[in-house]
Amino acid sequence: MTDFDFHSVWTLPASADRVYDVLANAERYSQWWPQIRRVRTSDEHSGSMSIRSAVPLTLLVFGRREVEDSVARYLKVDSVPWSGVLRIGEPSGS
C-alpha cells in the first residue's frame, strides 16, 4: 500500500479564532461542507463521518480527537483511514 502526505494552506476571510471554533466543532461540518453527509458522535471525543463527493462511493471515517488546544489553535485527530493535524494561525505564521 502506498502512503500519501498532503499539506494545504488556506487563506480565509475570518479570524484564526473563528476558524478554529468552526473546525473544532465536527458535529456541525455537514451544515457548511456539503460533501459531509452525516456526522455521528460516539462519545465526547470520537465519532464518525460519511463523506461523499464526485466519486460514486461513500467514505466512512472513524475518528478520535487526541488534542484540542484552543489557545494554540491546534487540533489533532487520529482516524481511520487517515490522521490529521490542523494548525490555525494568522497570515504572519504565528
Order of alpha helices (4+ residues) and beta strands (2+ residues): alpha-beta-beta-beta-beta-beta
